[in-house]
Amino acid sequence: MTAPMPVAPCCLTRRQVLRGAGAAAGTVVGASVLAACAQGADPGQAAESVRSAGAGTVVIAVADVPVGGAASAEVNGQPVLVTQPAEGEVHVFSAVCTHEGCTVAPGDGELECPCHRSRFALEDAAVLGGPAPEPLGEVSVTVVDGDVVLA
Ligand code: FES
């Protein structure tokens, strides 16, 4: 039997919270824990909010995005991931997970959601594993004078 995969405290599922607590107390504890965990972000709305920042909005300097990796940034108050799978090839994706809205982070050659371990590809944010049902939302960008900017 394998050991259970560690899960960040803020990322327990409702079932995990209720299983680990008493019936009545579990409801209260579960509600507070889940409220703290809930990102409340809708993936589609988050990507649209990023796009609404408008063409020319600077996201990050290309030099701040590792080749073969990704960097976190924020546009219009929304978390985004900027990837550079190959030198000079940059993509911007909403960092709002398509599973339950947690914020996805740069991983080792991929993008990783800390909540339930969904993994996404650097090139197109395709789902590589985990419960996420769809890729992360992509935002069109271009490079101007060394900066990644919204197209
Ligand atoms: S919110 Fe569940 S895998 Fe991201």
Residues whose N, C-alpha, C, O or C-beta is under 5 A from the ligand:
A	BS01	FES	C97 H99 E100 G101 C102 C113 C115 H116 R117 S118 A132
